[in-house]
Amino acid sequence: MYVVIIGAGEVGFHIASMLTQEGHEVALIDRDPEIIRRASEELDVLTIAGNGASKRVLQQARVSQANIVVAATDSDEVNMIACMAAKHVGVPLTIARVRNPDYLDENASVSTEFTGIDFVIQPEAALAEEIAKIAELPGALDAETFADGQVHMIEVQVDEKSKAVGKPLLKIGIPRNVLLTAVLREDDMTIPTGQTVLRARDRVFLTGKRQGVLEAAAMLSQSMRVSKRAMLLGCGSLGLQIATALETHGFRLTIFEKDYERSVHAAGVLRHSLVIHNEGLDADILEREGVRDMGLFIAATGDERLNMLSSLLAKRLGARRTISIVERTAFSTILESIGVDLALSPRRITASRILKFMRSGDVLSASILDKSAGEVLEFVVAEDSIVAGRPLRDTHFPEGAIVGALVQADGVHIAHGTSVPQAGDRAIVFALPRAVADVERVFSGDHR
Amino acid sequence: MNFRFVGHMLALVILAIAVGILASAAVAAGYGEDDLTALLASAGIAVLVGAPLYFSTRLRSRTSIGYREGFLAVGGGWLTAMVFGALPYLFYGMFSVVDALFEAISGFTTTGASVLVDFNQPHGIMFWRSLTHWYGGMGIIVLFIAILPPLGGGAIRLFSAEAPGPVPERLTPHIRDTARGLWYIYVGLSTIEALALLLAGMPLYESVTHTFGTMATGGFSPMATSIAAYDSWPIEFIITVFMVLAGGNFALYFAFLQGNRLKLYRDPEFRLYLGIVGVSVVALTISLVVSGSHFSGLHAFRESLFQVVSIQSTTGYVSADFNQWNSFAKTTLLLLMFIGGSAGSTAGGFKVVRILVLAKNARHDLVRQVHPNAVLPVKVGGRTVPDGLRTAVLGYFFIYMLVFAVGTLLVSASNVSIITAASAVAATLNNIGPGLELVGATQNYAVIEPFAKVVMIGLMVMGRLELMPILLLFTRGFWR
């Protein structure tokens, strides 16, 4: 597959790096020669310095031969024009990042008929959606659904008090219909076996039906009790989208906003939230507004340093879970190690959404897991796939990947070695990045 | 000040009244009664004054209407209407000058407070009496905006000075089309009600006059005992339905007819309006049954429903002598007088939407005790009420109460009981009609002293025009 990526910022760079790891051809365009120089050193891609909306530059990247064009520069207009130009020369799939809500219609998407862009991602809306999804599952760090909501996967952190700590997986009695798909320890993602021993602060990925997954999660983490109260710091355009998304999920928010005009606007738009005109940075006011009763604390101001520090403060004051919005993903690892539960970056979400969308064809959906250490893919088992019609343990399944669940004619099943996938079944597969390409080949039945 | 424009509007008002009196004269001619000459004479005088004024103030192509012209045209227009509307009563010799003015303004302001004792009057003059309601209900000036050539950008100022409610809703790009839409609905609902009453067995003449009284939320009835004269379930029910409709926001009906069905259902003011009616009916029914008088449950419900709707929609029709009811029931009705109907209706009173804003504002003041830095915009129907409008409602409440207090003080100077004075002021300021005790359901305003009547004339106009257009005429700054 040949992919042209316009904009080598964090999003473009990340996507390029994921794609090259999977063995695809990538051309990366950016107007900043310095960034381009660094990208060419670090990534195995074709790099071009220039304006991605320019016809000349696009021709130089042989855009007419591209399967996919991704436009993720800082400029909405450049992204849209580049995609429209790419569409014009017959690129089958175009993806643009568009931030400004003025360009979006009421469904938060750009009209496809008008622009010809196949997929528009609005980072703030995507992030807000993500937070709402996580908030719905208290204690969960991430949550995804597959097969039209029949299969759930959530990420939880094992806490010290859990009985599962220090025992091999076989002995902790996870419900039979739930699969412990992967374990993330520090930055290292592994696929566990029955002998794997969990430690406190490990992050585990559970796959199965909603109820079973929640039960299993409760065994590993204490913080699964539902609280519909949340506190939000910062109500600019991102904060407002988060608040709106949470409100639609039945949350009641207490919101701090230091800018008066913005707080008035937010208070006008939101229905069940209390907007406080204050920076929300000192312990006194946070306590007075009840931070210790909050199930969730989200810091979403425009200043990522402020977000990190205030999340730490809120955590210390007793907020059960804290989420920090950061721009640079580099910080998220340290943050999470010093007590902030989750550091989310709009860019990371954007990259993950774009990758998810790019996996068209046999892949129905895909999700990038924590720190991009793994992916979850959803396939339809092809007629001539090597896994079709025989037990999984007899197939030569790629190392570094595991089938999590099968959606068969008679319902959802957790996959075991004895499970027999049939053509037409849907399979939810977890894969480490290096195994993604192999897995795709296995399911598509393409044995080149 | 553009006096030419104001004069032109006044001329139009006078001519419109001439048309109405002529229509009444036609009724008089039809019945062949002796009020024909009085009516024709009144119409003649109106034409003699109105026509020269009209032609001498013909508008030049572009006129500019400011806020002051708007207020003066509307305030002056209503006072002019009162004078010319009183002519038939004077010429027929049934009232003194003050009484004639009182009856005329009570009609135009859709109050329905009457000084008429002897209901054995000819049909033409009684028709005129009910027609004044119908004129005043949707507003004469709004009618002009609807039927006259476009007045330009200033028309909205006229419209907002006359239409009830804090902010008139603009339903269409042209204010003229909005005014037309409202009048279409008004005429349409009136036609339906008159037909329904006919079907329920009411004679044509009475159906029409009662319709005028209902749709305008007026309350004049050609019958001495008002709706109680029929003692008929179906008639009371039909009138109740149309009183409820007349007290609701016509803009919502407009939206409803244009296909926006949910707007009516979701409107917070309309919901609260119906909610207040519902709760009051239940409370009143229980109180009437419990108080041990001869009410059966069903009977109590029937009387409560009619009376609550009649008072809250500020109509003032009477189906029972509620003056005989227990204290709780009477107090409930007295309080309902102050709430009144919805903004954008033909009803008077403080208006439900203002109550809504006041209540939310008060609740926010409580929340602010606990969260001193909270930003709490007052929202109605999901939309933020602008700060200026919010404080305007607070200010309006103060002036309203001040006018009520001063009015009660002045009326009580004529040596009536406190209840009579307060309820009479409430009933006139809120454009209802019947009050309690001396001015109660089966009583009438004839016994009130002339000075108090003059006070009430002022109250009725202020109530109908929502204070400002009249109060402004008495401020020095207005005339500069």
HADDOCK unambig.tbl for C-alpha pairs under 7 A between the chains (distance, minus, plus):
assign (segid A and resid 263 and name CA) (segid B and resid 375 and name CA) 6.61 0.50 0.50
assign (segid A and resid 264 and name CA) (segid B and resid 375 and name CA) 6.26 0.50 0.50
assign (segid A and resid 264 and name CA) (segid B and resid 377 and name CA) 6.93 0.50 0.50
assign (segid A and resid 267 and name CA) (segid B and resid 375 and name CA) 6.52 0.50 0.50
assign (segid A and resid 267 and name CA) (segid B and resid 376 and name CA) 6.42 0.50 0.50
assign (segid A and resid 267 and name CA) (segid B and resid 377 and name CA) 6.40 0.50 0.50
assign (segid A and resid 268 and name CA) (segid B and resid 377 and name CA) 6.21 0.50 0.50
assign (segid A and resid 268 and name CA) (segid B and resid 383 and name CA) 6.79 0.50 0.50
assign (segid A and resid 268 and name CA) (segid B and resid 384 and name CA) 5.42 0.50 0.50
assign (segid A and resid 274 and name CA) (segid B and resid 374 and name CA) 6.72 0.50 0.50
assign (segid A and resid 275 and name CA) (segid B and resid 374 and name CA) 5.46 0.50 0.50
assign (segid A and resid 275 and name CA) (segid B and resid 375 and name CA) 5.29 0.50 0.50
assign (segid A and resid 276 and name CA) (segid B and resid 373 and name CA) 5.25 0.50 0.50
assign (segid A and resid 276 and name CA) (segid B and resid 374 and name CA) 3.95 0.50 0.50
assign (segid A and resid 276 and name CA) (segid B and resid 375 and name CA) 5.48 0.50 0.50
assign (segid A and resid 277 and name CA) (segid B and resid 373 and name CA) 5.36 0.50 0.50
assign (segid A and resid 277 and name CA) (segid B and resid 374 and name CA) 5.84 0.50 0.50
assign (segid A and resid 277 and name CA) (segid B and resid 375 and name CA) 6.02 0.50 0.50
assign (segid A and resid 278 and name CA) (segid B and resid 373 and name CA) 6.74 0.50 0.50
